[in-house]
Amino acid sequence: MDSFKKGTKAVWAGEGSIKGINAVTTPIVNSVAFAYNDLEEWYDVSKGNKEGFIYSRNTNPTVAVLEEKIRVLEGAEAATSFSTGMAAISNSLFTFLTAGKKVVSIKDTYGGASKLFLDFLPKYNIETELCDTTDHDAIETAIAKGCDVVYLETPTNPTLKVLDIERLSKAAKAVGAIVLVDNTFATPINQNPLQLGADLVLHSATKFLCGHSDAMGGLLAGKKELVQQVFHFREINGASLQADPAYMIARGMKTLELRIERQNASALIIANYLKSHDKISDVFYPGLSTHPGHEIAKKQMQGFGGMMSFSLKGGWEAVKKFLPALKLAHLAASLGSVSTLAGPPRTTSHVELTEEQRKQLGIPEGLIRYSVGIENVDDLLNDLEEALKKA
Ligand SMILES: Cc1ncc(COP(=O)(O)O)c(C=O)c1O
């Protein structure tokens, strides 16, 4: 599988691992438990001495196909899965962080992760230091003071800031910290953090990987010894992925490269269009040469992704007129689907935070997060043009 290109891996990885029925797509195995007449074999599988399945909270044949897809696409030694992206984040953090340990991260993580850093981890006496996302020197300094985990997200949600994964992974290695990267926005088609020095990469599979807004899941891939630790925490914690959503996500992933190539191309066209529109003050898209993280993005990404955000000069009042005027965008909290989705951070990524907290993060109330779908780009441009007339 390693010699194939990503689009091929996405289709074929993991397929055929469910033996005996010659299925040409991933079978959905909705069995809670797996029976053994041979007690010795049952014992061996339970102890991990032999491959097999025992109980679907631990592993399940359909879920294993999906885990293999992300393992291969991220070029990892091992992978595991979760019921949601947030379960991937919280299970990973709580595996490696116990009382007295420290995590260094950035101020701009996804709202749910941010809530963990600000409210939950400190309750367990875990120290969190959140750095200015735009200041790599400050992040390096914070890491050099000593920490156990470095948690990165790039590009960030919703202002698409870009972090240099290679540079920050080197800084983390120097102090023996584990580097964990949320790769949800980029997807493995556009960016592979493990190849840039990270130890673990995670995804909200709910987004681009599934791609159709119809299933939730989380995935983690990386060094075997680390993935196994998180897997053991998750199997007891219980945030396991079920066979049905695993099938939906695996099915979505078969078209991942096609969708991402389309979304990369359309997003760049749309970002350039918005940049020169007189009702728009800022466009945040790493593919624009004017974006502060463009050079880093060019170095570490194979495409700039389908996510962008932009500010309307007219602020919140203009947002209220503009968003409902869009005909080709669901005004909804998610992203990464075949259909375009749009919304303000105050009802989407950063709904968990107060207006004051959003302000401190530099998220204006007039910002709109726009997740480009696979529609024809001319239709999307016309739709934006018409809606902007009302803003
Ligand atoms: C970058 C990022 N990471 C993680 C998550 C959490 O994923 P989920 O909603 O599947 O729990 C989200 C959700 O929007 C996200 O945007």
Ligand as a Chemical Component Dictionary entry (heavy atoms), coordinates in Angstrom:
data_LIG
# 
_chem_comp.id                   LIG 
_chem_comp.type                 NON-POLYMER 
_chem_comp.pdbx_formal_charge   0 
_chem_comp.three_letter_code    LIG 
# 
loop_
_chem_comp_atom.comp_id 
_chem_comp_atom.atom_id 
_chem_comp_atom.alt_atom_id 
_chem_comp_atom.type_symbol 
_chem_comp_atom.charge 
_chem_comp_atom.model_Cartn_x 
_chem_comp_atom.model_Cartn_y 
_chem_comp_atom.model_Cartn_z 
_chem_comp_atom.pdbx_ordinal 
LIG C1 C1 C 0 -10.462 21.721 14.179 1  
LIG C2 C2 C 0 -11.477 20.923 14.930 2  
LIG N1 N1 N 0 -11.059 19.967 15.774 3  
LIG C3 C3 C 0 -11.932 19.216 16.475 4  
LIG C4 C4 C 0 -13.289 19.409 16.376 5  
LIG C5 C5 C 0 -14.230 18.571 17.204 6  
LIG O1 O1 O 0 -14.802 17.581 16.429 7  
LIG P1 P1 P 0 -16.231 16.882 16.761 8  
LIG O2 O2 O 0 -17.283 17.908 16.542 9  
LIG O3 O3 O 0 -16.260 15.728 15.819 10 
LIG O4 O4 O 0 -16.172 16.454 18.191 11 
LIG C6 C6 C 0 -13.771 20.384 15.496 12 
LIG C7 C7 C 0 -15.218 20.619 15.366 13 
LIG O5 O5 O 0 -15.653 21.539 14.740 14 
LIG C8 C8 C 0 -12.837 21.157 14.757 15 
LIG O6 O6 O 0 -13.258 22.111 13.927 16 
# 
loop_
_chem_comp_bond.comp_id 
_chem_comp_bond.atom_id_1 
_chem_comp_bond.atom_id_2 
_chem_comp_bond.value_order 
_chem_comp_bond.pdbx_ordinal 
LIG C1 C2 SING 1  
LIG C2 N1 SING 2  
LIG C2 C8 DOUB 3  
LIG N1 C3 DOUB 4  
LIG C3 C4 SING 5  
LIG C4 C5 SING 6  
LIG C4 C6 DOUB 7  
LIG C5 O1 SING 8  
LIG O1 P1 SING 9  
LIG P1 O2 DOUB 10 
LIG P1 O3 SING 11 
LIG P1 O4 SING 12 
LIG C6 C7 SING 13 
LIG C6 C8 SING 14 
LIG C7 O5 DOUB 15 
LIG C8 O6 SING 16 
# 
